[in-house]
């Protein structure tokens, strides 16, 4: 279990090629969304399962994108996009027959943002629209192998949590307190 405070996390950068990531497999829609976000001064990273799948030699099924832009900033950048969700606000961007999910970086709740974060008595997250930095988002992910961010434009993978090393060692490592992490997703 990795539970190091965010300000002490090391940021590692890897070239996508060195990790056997074939960027020709990035969908047209995902590439368009990342390019558009970056052209407007925002971050645009492929994150989670698609990066993990590539590193396992698999073909990604879908492409999720993480950004520092809020849903209200993302929505006007695309002709066919809509904000969805109460628990977690996301933007679905439609490109041809493809739907790309775009999420704003999440941060842990604080006294100033407690009104944006709500949990049930059992700990399940009911609402979590507390936005943060790339580092804070990496610390909020469930497993290290889901906290790797791929910039398809610069062809670079950013890893704060040691996910690359865990993938290479075929090791699954939870980020944070297991009881808290699993309680966040329990269905009531």
N, C-alpha and C positions, 0 to 999 in steps of 0.2 A: 504494500500500500504506500502510495506517495502522498505525503501530506506536508510538503515543504511550503512555507509561506511564499506567496507570489514574488516578492521582491528579491528572493534568493535563488530563483530558478535560472538556470543557464539556458540561453537561447542558442540552439545549434542550427546551422544552415547546411543544407546538402543540395547538390545539383540533382535534378530529377533523373538525369541520365545515370548517375552513379547508383541510383536506387532502382534501376531497371524500369522506370516509369516511361511508358510510351505515350507521349503527349499527342500523338496523332489520333489517339482514341478519345480525346476530350470532345464531347459533343459540340456541334455548331452552336447550340443555344447556350451551353455553359461558357464557352469561349466568348461569345457575344456579351453575356452578362458581366463577366470579369473585365473585359475590355471597356465596356461602357462605364462601369463603376470607376475604374482606374482613370479613364479619360476625364471624369468629373471630379477627380481629386480624392476619391475614396479607395479603401482597400477592397480587393476582390480575390478571395482565396477559395479554392476547392478544399473541402475539409471532410474528415470522417471516413466513411466506408469506401469511397472511391479511391482514396490514397492508400488505405489499408489493402484493398483488393489488388491494386496494381503491384504492390510490394509482395503479394503472395502469388503473382503470376496470373491473376484472374482478370477478367474483363469487367469493369465497373458497370453496374446496372443503372445507376442514377448518379447525378452530380449535385451535391449540396454546396452552397456557397455561403461563406461567412464574410461579414463586412463591418466597417465602423459607421456606415451610413444607417440612419434610423429608417424604419418602414416608411415614414412620411417623406423622407428624402429619396428613397429608392423608387417608390411608386411612379412619380412623374417622369422618370428616366426611360420608361418602357411603354410602348403602345398598349400591350396586352399584359397588364399586371394588376394584381389586387392584394390588398392587405387582408390576411386571414388570422383567426385565432384570438382567443381571450386569454388562455393560460400563457401562451407564448405568441406574441405577435410575430408573424412571418410575412414575407411577400412571395407570392407565386407569380413567376414570370413565365408567360407562355410564348414559345417560339416554335412556329409551325406545329408539329404534333407533340412537342416536348414541353414538359413543365419543369421549371427549375425552381427549387426552394432556396430563398435567400433569407438568412438570419443575421440579425445584428448581434455583435459581440455582447455577451452577458457578463455581468459583474455580480459579486455577492451583495446581498442587501446590506444597507447601512441605516443608521438612524434617519438620515436625510431622505432615503429612498424606501423606507419601510412601507409606505402606502402603495408602492408599485409591486410589492412582493407579498404573497399570502400563502400560508401553508395550513393544511388541516391539522387536527390534534395529533394524528398519527405521523405527521411529517410530510405527507404528500404535497407536492407543489401544486397549488391551485391557480396561481397567477405569478408570473415572473417576467416582468418587462423592465428589469433594471439593466441598463446598458452600460458597457464598460470598454476596456481595452482588449487588444489581442491577447496579451498575457493573462488578464483576468478570465477571458473566455476559455483559454487553454486549461486553466485551473478548475473551471466549472464542468469540463467534459467528464464523462464516466470512466473511460479507460485511456491509458496512455496511447494506445494504438488508434484511438479516435481523436487524438489531439494533435495531429500533424496537419499543417496548412501548406497547400501547394499553390504557388503563384504560377499559372500557366503561361504568363507573359514573360516573366524573368526566368522561368523554368527552375525554380528554387523551392525546396521544402524547408519550412521553418518548424522546429520541434523544441518545445519548452520542457516537455515531460519525459523525454527518453523513449518515446514511442518507436523511433527507428531502431534503437538498440534492442528494445523488447521484441520487435518484429523479427529482427535478425536472430535472436535467441529463442524464438517461438515461445515467448513468455507473455502472459496476459496479466497486466498490473492495473489495479483499480486506483483512481485518483481520489484522495480524501478518505473520510471516515465511512467504512462500508455500511454501518447501520443507517447513517444519514442518507447516503447515496441511494440505497435500495428503498428506503422509506419515501423518498421523493417521487418514485414512480409507481408505488403501490396503488392499485385500483381499489376504490372503496365501494 
